[in-house]
Amino acid sequence: MRRAALRLQAAALLGAAALACGTPKPVRIAFGLVDCAHCHMTIADPRFAAELLTRKGRVFLFDDPGCLATFAVSGPVGPEQVHSAWVTDFRHPGTLISAQDAIFLRTEAVRTPMASNLLAVPRAAGDSLQAALGGTLLDWAQVLAEASAPT
């Protein structure tokens, strides 16, 4: 009887551990206290923060969508290790959206921390932001292609 109870407890603990180690999720960024994984500047402006999550659950933080893109194409994490990339919705600081689901506006109207001038918003908001600020709309694949292009 005691062994059966121990087995049940062990199974419950393993199940809880499996749930806790589930899908990697973005973390809350401590603005002003942590540095960008690419440029090493302090992440201070919540309108531009970004994150890259690995399949093993490691999280890399960025102060600018351009830093995320450059890190994604040339950093120490290979594409096969990437679980997901997240960018801040420019209109709603603190709200992260998948880079795959975002549209990026490259505009001179707003300066980003590392001068990529990339603003991220959900795809549905891209045209209205472009009409308000001017600039060029890019999807995540285009942002990555620009980041990997020789300068």
MODELLER restraints for C-alpha pairs under 7 A, 6 or more apart:
rsr = mdl.restraints
at = mdl.atoms
rsr.add(forms.Gaussian(group=physical.xy_distance, feature=features.Distance(at['CA:24:A'], at['CA:53:A']), mean=6.63, stdev=0.5))
rsr.add(forms.Gaussian(group=physical.xy_distance, feature=features.Distance(at['CA:24:A'], at['CA:57:A']), mean=5.06, stdev=0.5))
rsr.add(forms.Gaussian(group=physical.xy_distance, feature=features.Distance(at['CA:26:A'], at['CA:51:A']), mean=6.77, stdev=0.5))
rsr.add(forms.Gaussian(group=physical.xy_distance, feature=features.Distance(at['CA:31:A'], at['CA:43:A']), mean=5.55, stdev=0.5))
rsr.add(forms.Gaussian(group=physical.xy_distance, feature=features.Distance(at['CA:31:A'], at['CA:44:A']), mean=4.94, stdev=0.5))
rsr.add(forms.Gaussian(group=physical.xy_distance, feature=features.Distance(at['CA:32:A'], at['CA:42:A']), mean=5.93, stdev=0.5))
rsr.add(forms.Gaussian(group=physical.xy_distance, feature=features.Distance(at['CA:32:A'], at['CA:43:A']), mean=5.67, stdev=0.5))
rsr.add(forms.Gaussian(group=physical.xy_distance, feature=features.Distance(at['CA:32:A'], at['CA:44:A']), mean=4.76, stdev=0.5))
rsr.add(forms.Gaussian(group=physical.xy_distance, feature=features.Distance(at['CA:33:A'], at['CA:42:A']), mean=6.68, stdev=0.5))
rsr.add(forms.Gaussian(group=physical.xy_distance, feature=features.Distance(at['CA:34:A'], at['CA:42:A']), mean=5.66, stdev=0.5))
rsr.add(forms.Gaussian(group=physical.xy_distance, feature=features.Distance(at['CA:34:A'], at['CA:43:A']), mean=5.91, stdev=0.5))
rsr.add(forms.Gaussian(group=physical.xy_distance, feature=features.Distance(at['CA:35:A'], at['CA:41:A']), mean=5.25, stdev=0.5))
rsr.add(forms.Gaussian(group=physical.xy_distance, feature=features.Distance(at['CA:35:A'], at['CA:42:A']), mean=4.23, stdev=0.5))
rsr.add(forms.Gaussian(group=physical.xy_distance, feature=features.Distance(at['CA:35:A'], at['CA:43:A']), mean=5.47, stdev=0.5))
rsr.add(forms.Gaussian(group=physical.xy_distance, feature=features.Distance(at['CA:36:A'], at['CA:42:A']), mean=6.17, stdev=0.5))
rsr.add(forms.Gaussian(group=physical.xy_distance, feature=features.Distance(at['CA:36:A'], at['CA:43:A']), mean=6.01, stdev=0.5))
rsr.add(forms.Gaussian(group=physical.xy_distance, feature=features.Distance(at['CA:36:A'], at['CA:61:A']), mean=5.49, stdev=0.5))
rsr.add(forms.Gaussian(group=physical.xy_distance, feature=features.Distance(at['CA:36:A'], at['CA:62:A']), mean=4.28, stdev=0.5))
rsr.add(forms.Gaussian(group=physical.xy_distance, feature=features.Distance(at['CA:36:A'], at['CA:63:A']), mean=5.48, stdev=0.5))
rsr.add(forms.Gaussian(group=physical.xy_distance, feature=features.Distance(at['CA:37:A'], at['CA:60:A']), mean=5.91, stdev=0.5))
rsr.add(forms.Gaussian(group=physical.xy_distance, feature=features.Distance(at['CA:37:A'], at['CA:61:A']), mean=5.69, stdev=0.5))
rsr.add(forms.Gaussian(group=physical.xy_distance, feature=features.Distance(at['CA:37:A'], at['CA:62:A']), mean=5.84, stdev=0.5))
rsr.add(forms.Gaussian(group=physical.xy_distance, feature=features.Distance(at['CA:38:A'], at['CA:62:A']), mean=6.82, stdev=0.5))
rsr.add(forms.Gaussian(group=physical.xy_distance, feature=features.Distance(at['CA:38:A'], at['CA:67:A']), mean=5.77, stdev=0.5))
rsr.add(forms.Gaussian(group=physical.xy_distance, feature=features.Distance(at['CA:38:A'], at['CA:71:A']), mean=6.01, stdev=0.5))
rsr.add(forms.Gaussian(group=physical.xy_distance, feature=features.Distance(at['CA:39:A'], at['CA:67:A']), mean=6.90, stdev=0.5))
rsr.add(forms.Gaussian(group=physical.xy_distance, feature=features.Distance(at['CA:43:A'], at['CA:62:A']), mean=6.79, stdev=0.5))
rsr.add(forms.Gaussian(group=physical.xy_distance, feature=features.Distance(at['CA:43:A'], at['CA:63:A']), mean=4.75, stdev=0.5))
rsr.add(forms.Gaussian(group=physical.xy_distance, feature=features.Distance(at['CA:46:A'], at['CA:93:A']), mean=5.27, stdev=0.5))
rsr.add(forms.Gaussian(group=physical.xy_distance, feature=features.Distance(at['CA:46:A'], at['CA:94:A']), mean=6.10, stdev=0.5))
rsr.add(forms.Gaussian(group=physical.xy_distance, feature=features.Distance(at['CA:47:A'], at['CA:88:A']), mean=6.11, stdev=0.5))
rsr.add(forms.Gaussian(group=physical.xy_distance, feature=features.Distance(at['CA:47:A'], at['CA:90:A']), mean=5.02, stdev=0.5))
rsr.add(forms.Gaussian(group=physical.xy_distance, feature=features.Distance(at['CA:47:A'], at['CA:93:A']), mean=4.71, stdev=0.5))
rsr.add(forms.Gaussian(group=physical.xy_distance, feature=features.Distance(at['CA:48:A'], at['CA:63:A']), mean=6.06, stdev=0.5))
rsr.add(forms.Gaussian(group=physical.xy_distance, feature=features.Distance(at['CA:48:A'], at['CA:64:A']), mean=5.10, stdev=0.5))
rsr.add(forms.Gaussian(group=physical.xy_distance, feature=features.Distance(at['CA:48:A'], at['CA:65:A']), mean=6.41, stdev=0.5))
rsr.add(forms.Gaussian(group=physical.xy_distance, feature=features.Distance(at['CA:48:A'], at['CA:88:A']), mean=5.74, stdev=0.5))
rsr.add(forms.Gaussian(group=physical.xy_distance, feature=features.Distance(at['CA:48:A'], at['CA:90:A']), mean=6.65, stdev=0.5))
rsr.add(forms.Gaussian(group=physical.xy_distance, feature=features.Distance(at['CA:48:A'], at['CA:112:A']), mean=6.91, stdev=0.5))
rsr.add(forms.Gaussian(group=physical.xy_distance, feature=features.Distance(at['CA:49:A'], at['CA:62:A']), mean=5.62, stdev=0.5))
rsr.add(forms.Gaussian(group=physical.xy_distance, feature=features.Distance(at['CA:49:A'], at['CA:63:A']), mean=4.68, stdev=0.5))
rsr.add(forms.Gaussian(group=physical.xy_distance, feature=features.Distance(at['CA:49:A'], at['CA:64:A']), mean=5.60, stdev=0.5))
rsr.add(forms.Gaussian(group=physical.xy_distance, feature=features.Distance(at['CA:49:A'], at['CA:65:A']), mean=6.91, stdev=0.5))
rsr.add(forms.Gaussian(group=physical.xy_distance, feature=features.Distance(at['CA:49:A'], at['CA:87:A']), mean=6.30, stdev=0.5))
rsr.add(forms.Gaussian(group=physical.xy_distance, feature=features.Distance(at['CA:49:A'], at['CA:88:A']), mean=5.66, stdev=0.5))
rsr.add(forms.Gaussian(group=physical.xy_distance, feature=features.Distance(at['CA:50:A'], at['CA:61:A']), mean=5.97, stdev=0.5))
rsr.add(forms.Gaussian(group=physical.xy_distance, feature=features.Distance(at['CA:50:A'], at['CA:62:A']), mean=4.99, stdev=0.5))
rsr.add(forms.Gaussian(group=physical.xy_distance, feature=features.Distance(at['CA:50:A'], at['CA:63:A']), mean=6.46, stdev=0.5))
rsr.add(forms.Gaussian(group=physical.xy_distance, feature=features.Distance(at['CA:50:A'], at['CA:64:A']), mean=6.56, stdev=0.5))
rsr.add(forms.Gaussian(group=physical.xy_distance, feature=features.Distance(at['CA:50:A'], at['CA:65:A']), mean=6.04, stdev=0.5))
rsr.add(forms.Gaussian(group=physical.xy_distance, feature=features.Distance(at['CA:50:A'], at['CA:68:A']), mean=6.54, stdev=0.5))
rsr.add(forms.Gaussian(group=physical.xy_distance, feature=features.Distance(at['CA:50:A'], at['CA:86:A']), mean=5.46, stdev=0.5))
rsr.add(forms.Gaussian(group=physical.xy_distance, feature=features.Distance(at['CA:50:A'], at['CA:87:A']), mean=4.30, stdev=0.5))
rsr.add(forms.Gaussian(group=physical.xy_distance, feature=features.Distance(at['CA:50:A'], at['CA:88:A']), mean=6.02, stdev=0.5))
rsr.add(forms.Gaussian(group=physical.xy_distance, feature=features.Distance(at['CA:51:A'], at['CA:59:A']), mean=6.68, stdev=0.5))
rsr.add(forms.Gaussian(group=physical.xy_distance, feature=features.Distance(at['CA:51:A'], at['CA:60:A']), mean=5.56, stdev=0.5))
rsr.add(forms.Gaussian(group=physical.xy_distance, feature=features.Distance(at['CA:51:A'], at['CA:61:A']), mean=4.64, stdev=0.5))
rsr.add(forms.Gaussian(group=physical.xy_distance, feature=features.Distance(at['CA:51:A'], at['CA:62:A']), mean=6.00, stdev=0.5))
rsr.add(forms.Gaussian(group=physical.xy_distance, feature=features.Distance(at['CA:51:A'], at['CA:85:A']), mean=5.74, stdev=0.5))
rsr.add(forms.Gaussian(group=physical.xy_distance, feature=features.Distance(at['CA:51:A'], at['CA:86:A']), mean=5.03, stdev=0.5))
rsr.add(forms.Gaussian(group=physical.xy_distance, feature=features.Distance(at['CA:51:A'], at['CA:87:A']), mean=6.49, stdev=0.5))
rsr.add(forms.Gaussian(group=physical.xy_distance, feature=features.Distance(at['CA:52:A'], at['CA:59:A']), mean=5.79, stdev=0.5))
rsr.add(forms.Gaussian(group=physical.xy_distance, feature=features.Distance(at['CA:52:A'], at['CA:60:A']), mean=5.12, stdev=0.5))
rsr.add(forms.Gaussian(group=physical.xy_distance, feature=features.Distance(at['CA:52:A'], at['CA:61:A']), mean=6.64, stdev=0.5))
rsr.add(forms.Gaussian(group=physical.xy_distance, feature=features.Distance(at['CA:52:A'], at['CA:84:A']), mean=5.96, stdev=0.5))
rsr.add(forms.Gaussian(group=physical.xy_distance, feature=features.Distance(at['CA:52:A'], at['CA:85:A']), mean=4.39, stdev=0.5))
rsr.add(forms.Gaussian(group=physical.xy_distance, feature=features.Distance(at['CA:52:A'], at['CA:86:A']), mean=6.29, stdev=0.5))
rsr.add(forms.Gaussian(group=physical.xy_distance, feature=features.Distance(at['CA:53:A'], at['CA:59:A']), mean=4.67, stdev=0.5))
rsr.add(forms.Gaussian(group=physical.xy_distance, feature=features.Distance(at['CA:53:A'], at['CA:60:A']), mean=6.47, stdev=0.5))
rsr.add(forms.Gaussian(group=physical.xy_distance, feature=features.Distance(at['CA:53:A'], at['CA:82:A']), mean=6.12, stdev=0.5))
rsr.add(forms.Gaussian(group=physical.xy_distance, feature=features.Distance(at['CA:53:A'], at['CA:83:A']), mean=5.43, stdev=0.5))
rsr.add(forms.Gaussian(group=physical.xy_distance, feature=features.Distance(at['CA:53:A'], at['CA:84:A']), mean=5.29, stdev=0.5))
rsr.add(forms.Gaussian(group=physical.xy_distance, feature=features.Distance(at['CA:53:A'], at['CA:85:A']), mean=6.21, stdev=0.5))
rsr.add(forms.Gaussian(group=physical.xy_distance, feature=features.Distance(at['CA:54:A'], at['CA:81:A']), mean=5.48, stdev=0.5))
rsr.add(forms.Gaussian(group=physical.xy_distance, feature=features.Distance(at['CA:54:A'], at['CA:82:A']), mean=4.39, stdev=0.5))
rsr.add(forms.Gaussian(group=physical.xy_distance, feature=features.Distance(at['CA:54:A'], at['CA:83:A']), mean=4.70, stdev=0.5))
rsr.add(forms.Gaussian(group=physical.xy_distance, feature=features.Distance(at['CA:54:A'], at['CA:84:A']), mean=6.90, stdev=0.5))
rsr.add(forms.Gaussian(group=physical.xy_distance, feature=features.Distance(at['CA:55:A'], at['CA:81:A']), mean=5.61, stdev=0.5))
rsr.add(forms.Gaussian(group=physical.xy_distance, feature=features.Distance(at['CA:55:A'], at['CA:82:A']), mean=5.76, stdev=0.5))
rsr.add(forms.Gaussian(group=physical.xy_distance, feature=features.Distance(at['CA:55:A'], at['CA:83:A']), mean=4.65, stdev=0.5))
rsr.add(forms.Gaussian(group=physical.xy_distance, feature=features.Distance(at['CA:62:A'], at['CA:68:A']), mean=5.88, stdev=0.5))
rsr.add(forms.Gaussian(group=physical.xy_distance, feature=features.Distance(at['CA:63:A'], at['CA:113:A']), mean=6.57, stdev=0.5))
rsr.add(forms.Gaussian(group=physical.xy_distance, feature=features.Distance(at['CA:64:A'], at['CA:112:A']), mean=6.51, stdev=0.5))
rsr.add(forms.Gaussian(group=physical.xy_distance, feature=features.Distance(at['CA:64:A'], at['CA:113:A']), mean=5.98, stdev=0.5))
rsr.add(forms.Gaussian(group=physical.xy_distance, feature=features.Distance(at['CA:64:A'], at['CA:114:A']), mean=6.22, stdev=0.5))
rsr.add(forms.Gaussian(group=physical.xy_distance, feature=features.Distance(at['CA:65:A'], at['CA:87:A']), mean=6.68, stdev=0.5))
rsr.add(forms.Gaussian(group=physical.xy_distance, feature=features.Distance(at['CA:65:A'], at['CA:118:A']), mean=6.33, stdev=0.5))
rsr.add(forms.Gaussian(group=physical.xy_distance, feature=features.Distance(at['CA:66:A'], at['CA:116:A']), mean=5.22, stdev=0.5))
rsr.add(forms.Gaussian(group=physical.xy_distance, feature=features.Distance(at['CA:66:A'], at['CA:118:A']), mean=6.83, stdev=0.5))
rsr.add(forms.Gaussian(group=physical.xy_distance, feature=features.Distance(at['CA:69:A'], at['CA:143:A']), mean=6.71, stdev=0.5))
rsr.add(forms.Gaussian(group=physical.xy_distance, feature=features.Distance(at['CA:69:A'], at['CA:144:A']), mean=5.47, stdev=0.5))
rsr.add(forms.Gaussian(group=physical.xy_distance, feature=features.Distance(at['CA:69:A'], at['CA:147:A']), mean=5.96, stdev=0.5))
rsr.add(forms.Gaussian(group=physical.xy_distance, feature=features.Distance(at['CA:70:A'], at['CA:147:A']), mean=5.15, stdev=0.5))
rsr.add(forms.Gaussian(group=physical.xy_distance, feature=features.Distance(at['CA:70:A'], at['CA:148:A']), mean=6.93, stdev=0.5))
rsr.add(forms.Gaussian(group=physical.xy_distance, feature=features.Distance(at['CA:73:A'], at['CA:144:A']), mean=6.74, stdev=0.5))
rsr.add(forms.Gaussian(group=physical.xy_distance, feature=features.Distance(at['CA:73:A'], at['CA:147:A']), mean=6.98, stdev=0.5))
rsr.add(forms.Gaussian(group=physical.xy_distance, feature=features.Distance(at['CA:73:A'], at['CA:148:A']), mean=6.01, stdev=0.5))
rsr.add(forms.Gaussian(group=physical.xy_distance, feature=features.Distance(at['CA:85:A'], at['CA:98:A']), mean=5.99, stdev=0.5))
rsr.add(forms.Gaussian(group=physical.xy_distance, feature=features.Distance(at['CA:85:A'], at['CA:99:A']), mean=5.46, stdev=0.5))
rsr.add(forms.Gaussian(group=physical.xy_distance, feature=features.Distance(at['CA:86:A'], at['CA:96:A']), mean=5.93, stdev=0.5))
rsr.add(forms.Gaussian(group=physical.xy_distance, feature=features.Distance(at['CA:86:A'], at['CA:97:A']), mean=5.48, stdev=0.5))
rsr.add(forms.Gaussian(group=physical.xy_distance, feature=features.Distance(at['CA:86:A'], at['CA:98:A']), mean=4.50, stdev=0.5))
rsr.add(forms.Gaussian(group=physical.xy_distance, feature=features.Distance(at['CA:86:A'], at['CA:99:A']), mean=5.04, stdev=0.5))
rsr.add(forms.Gaussian(group=physical.xy_distance, feature=features.Distance(at['CA:87:A'], at['CA:96:A']), mean=5.34, stdev=0.5))
rsr.add(forms.Gaussian(group=physical.xy_distance, feature=features.Distance(at['CA:87:A'], at['CA:97:A']), mean=5.50, stdev=0.5))
rsr.add(forms.Gaussian(group=physical.xy_distance, feature=features.Distance(at['CA:87:A'], at['CA:98:A']), mean=6.30, stdev=0.5))
rsr.add(forms.Gaussian(group=physical.xy_distance, feature=features.Distance(at['CA:87:A'], at['CA:99:A']), mean=5.72, stdev=0.5))
rsr.add(forms.Gaussian(group=physical.xy_distance, feature=features.Distance(at['CA:87:A'], at['CA:120:A']), mean=6.54, stdev=0.5))
rsr.add(forms.Gaussian(group=physical.xy_distance, feature=features.Distance(at['CA:88:A'], at['CA:94:A']), mean=6.46, stdev=0.5))
rsr.add(forms.Gaussian(group=physical.xy_distance, feature=features.Distance(at['CA:88:A'], at['CA:95:A']), mean=5.59, stdev=0.5))
rsr.add(forms.Gaussian(group=physical.xy_distance, feature=features.Distance(at['CA:88:A'], at['CA:96:A']), mean=4.42, stdev=0.5))
rsr.add(forms.Gaussian(group=physical.xy_distance, feature=features.Distance(at['CA:88:A'], at['CA:97:A']), mean=6.16, stdev=0.5))
rsr.add(forms.Gaussian(group=physical.xy_distance, feature=features.Distance(at['CA:88:A'], at['CA:120:A']), mean=6.40, stdev=0.5))
rsr.add(forms.Gaussian(group=physical.xy_distance, feature=features.Distance(at['CA:89:A'], at['CA:95:A']), mean=5.69, stdev=0.5))
rsr.add(forms.Gaussian(group=physical.xy_distance, feature=features.Distance(at['CA:89:A'], at['CA:96:A']), mean=5.93, stdev=0.5))
rsr.add(forms.Gaussian(group=physical.xy_distance, feature=features.Distance(at['CA:89:A'], at['CA:97:A']), mean=6.39, stdev=0.5))
rsr.add(forms.Gaussian(group=physical.xy_distance, feature=features.Distance(at['CA:89:A'], at['CA:120:A']), mean=5.45, stdev=0.5))
rsr.add(forms.Gaussian(group=physical.xy_distance, feature=features.Distance(at['CA:89:A'], at['CA:121:A']), mean=4.68, stdev=0.5))
rsr.add(forms.Gaussian(group=physical.xy_distance, feature=features.Distance(at['CA:89:A'], at['CA:122:A']), mean=6.94, stdev=0.5))
rsr.add(forms.Gaussian(group=physical.xy_distance, feature=features.Distance(at['CA:90:A'], at['CA:119:A']), mean=5.93, stdev=0.5))
rsr.add(forms.Gaussian(group=physical.xy_distance, feature=features.Distance(at['CA:90:A'], at['CA:120:A']), mean=5.60, stdev=0.5))
rsr.add(forms.Gaussian(group=physical.xy_distance, feature=features.Distance(at['CA:90:A'], at['CA:121:A']), mean=5.84, stdev=0.5))
rsr.add(forms.Gaussian(group=physical.xy_distance, feature=features.Distance(at['CA:91:A'], at['CA:121:A']), mean=7.00, stdev=0.5))
rsr.add(forms.Gaussian(group=physical.xy_distance, feature=features.Distance(at['CA:99:A'], at['CA:140:A']), mean=6.03, stdev=0.5))
rsr.add(forms.Gaussian(group=physical.xy_distance, feature=features.Distance(at['CA:100:A'], at['CA:140:A']), mean=5.75, stdev=0.5))
rsr.add(forms.Gaussian(group=physical.xy_distance, feature=features.Distance(at['CA:101:A'], at['CA:122:A']), mean=6.45, stdev=0.5))
rsr.add(forms.Gaussian(group=physical.xy_distance, feature=features.Distance(at['CA:101:A'], at['CA:123:A']), mean=6.62, stdev=0.5))
rsr.add(forms.Gaussian(group=physical.xy_distance, feature=features.Distance(at['CA:102:A'], at['CA:120:A']), mean=6.07, stdev=0.5))
rsr.add(forms.Gaussian(group=physical.xy_distance, feature=features.Distance(at['CA:102:A'], at['CA:121:A']), mean=5.47, stdev=0.5))
rsr.add(forms.Gaussian(group=physical.xy_distance, feature=features.Distance(at['CA:102:A'], at['CA:122:A']), mean=4.61, stdev=0.5))
rsr.add(forms.Gaussian(group=physical.xy_distance, feature=features.Distance(at['CA:102:A'], at['CA:123:A']), mean=5.30, stdev=0.5))
rsr.add(forms.Gaussian(group=physical.xy_distance, feature=features.Distance(at['CA:102:A'], at['CA:139:A']), mean=6.89, stdev=0.5))
rsr.add(forms.Gaussian(group=physical.xy_distance, feature=features.Distance(at['CA:103:A'], at['CA:120:A']), mean=5.79, stdev=0.5))
rsr.add(forms.Gaussian(group=physical.xy_distance, feature=features.Distance(at['CA:103:A'], at['CA:121:A']), mean=5.63, stdev=0.5))
rsr.add(forms.Gaussian(group=physical.xy_distance, feature=features.Distance(at['CA:103:A'], at['CA:122:A']), mean=5.92, stdev=0.5))
rsr.add(forms.Gaussian(group=physical.xy_distance, feature=features.Distance(at['CA:103:A'], at['CA:123:A']), mean=4.87, stdev=0.5))
rsr.add(forms.Gaussian(group=physical.xy_distance, feature=features.Distance(at['CA:103:A'], at['CA:126:A']), mean=6.05, stdev=0.5))
rsr.add(forms.Gaussian(group=physical.xy_distance, feature=features.Distance(at['CA:103:A'], at['CA:137:A']), mean=6.64, stdev=0.5))
rsr.add(forms.Gaussian(group=physical.xy_distance, feature=features.Distance(at['CA:103:A'], at['CA:138:A']), mean=5.95, stdev=0.5))
rsr.add(forms.Gaussian(group=physical.xy_distance, feature=features.Distance(at['CA:103:A'], at['CA:139:A']), mean=5.02, stdev=0.5))
rsr.add(forms.Gaussian(group=physical.xy_distance, feature=features.Distance(at['CA:103:A'], at['CA:140:A']), mean=6.95, stdev=0.5))
rsr.add(forms.Gaussian(group=physical.xy_distance, feature=features.Distance(at['CA:104:A'], at['CA:118:A']), mean=5.93, stdev=0.5))
rsr.add(forms.Gaussian(group=physical.xy_distance, feature=features.Distance(at['CA:104:A'], at['CA:119:A']), mean=5.35, stdev=0.5))
rsr.add(forms.Gaussian(group=physical.xy_distance, feature=features.Distance(at['CA:104:A'], at['CA:120:A']), mean=4.52, stdev=0.5))
rsr.add(forms.Gaussian(group=physical.xy_distance, feature=features.Distance(at['CA:104:A'], at['CA:121:A']), mean=6.50, stdev=0.5))
rsr.add(forms.Gaussian(group=physical.xy_distance, feature=features.Distance(at['CA:104:A'], at['CA:137:A']), mean=5.55, stdev=0.5))
rsr.add(forms.Gaussian(group=physical.xy_distance, feature=features.Distance(at['CA:104:A'], at['CA:138:A']), mean=5.03, stdev=0.5))
rsr.add(forms.Gaussian(group=physical.xy_distance, feature=features.Distance(at['CA:104:A'], at['CA:139:A']), mean=6.00, stdev=0.5))
rsr.add(forms.Gaussian(group=physical.xy_distance, feature=features.Distance(at['CA:105:A'], at['CA:118:A']), mean=5.47, stdev=0.5))
rsr.add(forms.Gaussian(group=physical.xy_distance, feature=features.Distance(at['CA:105:A'], at['CA:119:A']), mean=5.07, stdev=0.5))
rsr.add(forms.Gaussian(group=physical.xy_distance, feature=features.Distance(at['CA:105:A'], at['CA:120:A']), mean=6.47, stdev=0.5))
rsr.add(forms.Gaussian(group=physical.xy_distance, feature=features.Distance(at['CA:105:A'], at['CA:130:A']), mean=6.69, stdev=0.5))
rsr.add(forms.Gaussian(group=physical.xy_distance, feature=features.Distance(at['CA:105:A'], at['CA:135:A']), mean=6.26, stdev=0.5))
rsr.add(forms.Gaussian(group=physical.xy_distance, feature=features.Distance(at['CA:105:A'], at['CA:136:A']), mean=5.55, stdev=0.5))
rsr.add(forms.Gaussian(group=physical.xy_distance, feature=features.Distance(at['CA:105:A'], at['CA:137:A']), mean=4.61, stdev=0.5))
rsr.add(forms.Gaussian(group=physical.xy_distance, feature=features.Distance(at['CA:105:A'], at['CA:138:A']), mean=6.32, stdev=0.5))
rsr.add(forms.Gaussian(group=physical.xy_distance, feature=features.Distance(at['CA:106:A'], at['CA:117:A']), mean=5.30, stdev=0.5))
rsr.add(forms.Gaussian(group=physical.xy_distance, feature=features.Distance(at['CA:106:A'], at['CA:118:A']), mean=4.56, stdev=0.5))
rsr.add(forms.Gaussian(group=physical.xy_distance, feature=features.Distance(at['CA:106:A'], at['CA:119:A']), mean=6.46, stdev=0.5))
rsr.add(forms.Gaussian(group=physical.xy_distance, feature=features.Distance(at['CA:106:A'], at['CA:135:A']), mean=5.41, stdev=0.5))
rsr.add(forms.Gaussian(group=physical.xy_distance, feature=features.Distance(at['CA:106:A'], at['CA:136:A']), mean=5.23, stdev=0.5))
rsr.add(forms.Gaussian(group=physical.xy_distance, feature=features.Distance(at['CA:106:A'], at['CA:137:A']), mean=6.44, stdev=0.5))
rsr.add(forms.Gaussian(group=physical.xy_distance, feature=features.Distance(at['CA:107:A'], at['CA:117:A']), mean=5.59, stdev=0.5))
rsr.add(forms.Gaussian(group=physical.xy_distance, feature=features.Distance(at['CA:107:A'], at['CA:118:A']), mean=6.73, stdev=0.5))
rsr.add(forms.Gaussian(group=physical.xy_distance, feature=features.Distance(at['CA:107:A'], at['CA:133:A']), mean=6.86, stdev=0.5))
rsr.add(forms.Gaussian(group=physical.xy_distance, feature=features.Distance(at['CA:107:A'], at['CA:134:A']), mean=6.18, stdev=0.5))
rsr.add(forms.Gaussian(group=physical.xy_distance, feature=features.Distance(at['CA:107:A'], at['CA:135:A']), mean=4.39, stdev=0.5))
rsr.add(forms.Gaussian(group=physical.xy_distance, feature=features.Distance(at['CA:107:A'], at['CA:136:A']), mean=6.72, stdev=0.5))
rsr.add(forms.Gaussian(group=physical.xy_distance, feature=features.Distance(at['CA:108:A'], at['CA:117:A']), mean=6.34, stdev=0.5))
rsr.add(forms.Gaussian(group=physical.xy_distance, feature=features.Distance(at['CA:109:A'], at['CA:133:A']), mean=5.99, stdev=0.5))
rsr.add(forms.Gaussian(group=physical.xy_distance, feature=features.Distance(at['CA:110:A'], at['CA:117:A']), mean=6.42, stdev=0.5))
rsr.add(forms.Gaussian(group=physical.xy_distance, feature=features.Distance(at['CA:111:A'], at['CA:117:A']), mean=5.50, stdev=0.5))
